[in-house]
Amino acid sequence: NAKLAFSTTNADGFGYRPLTDDHPGGEDSNALQGVLDWTPTENFEFLISMDYTRVKEQFSYHHTEEINTAAPLVALNNALLPPYDDRWITSDPFTDLSTGSNFNDQEIFGISGTMNWDVNGLTVKSITAYRNMELSFGTDPDGSPITIIDEVDHNDVNQFSQEIQLSGNSFDDRFNWVTGLYYLDEDGTGTI
């Protein structure tokens, strides 16, 4: 048996950043998932599944409602740099005056295989899995062209796992048992 599914989400952005002339809030993502179930004999089954997701879009807009110029960090900024004040508040709630980063890029892939094998009243089960995630995003949530907050993050995570189980029953089916081993190796890097 095999199954395959695909989905896509696409939508235009509904906000507006006039200083960069772009429309944040749009969606652009695609996903694929597949499963293959192979049972060549009544006592052996192999199941493999995979998934892939790709997202490349902008975050939603950031509309500033109020700026507290008396806040210590804002006051310090305003004393040393271009002022962060009410001039960056717009009357249109969908207008964002930020000019910094605004992106959300994700690529996620995973695959796993599960084997079940019944041998002489024992069941051997193996589960092997791998996943990779590469994520990057940038956001400028202060709603102004001034660099108050302009964050860019990059993350890369790889994960591998292996599980072996042995199960069965004893004492005329009065005692069910399971034992096994599990291994996980994960590494990741992230920069901000």
Summary of the structure (lengths in Angstrom):
residues: 192
radius of gyration: 26.1
end to end distance: 44.1
largest distance: 83.0
contacts: 518
relative contact order: 0.16
helix: 6%
strand: 60%
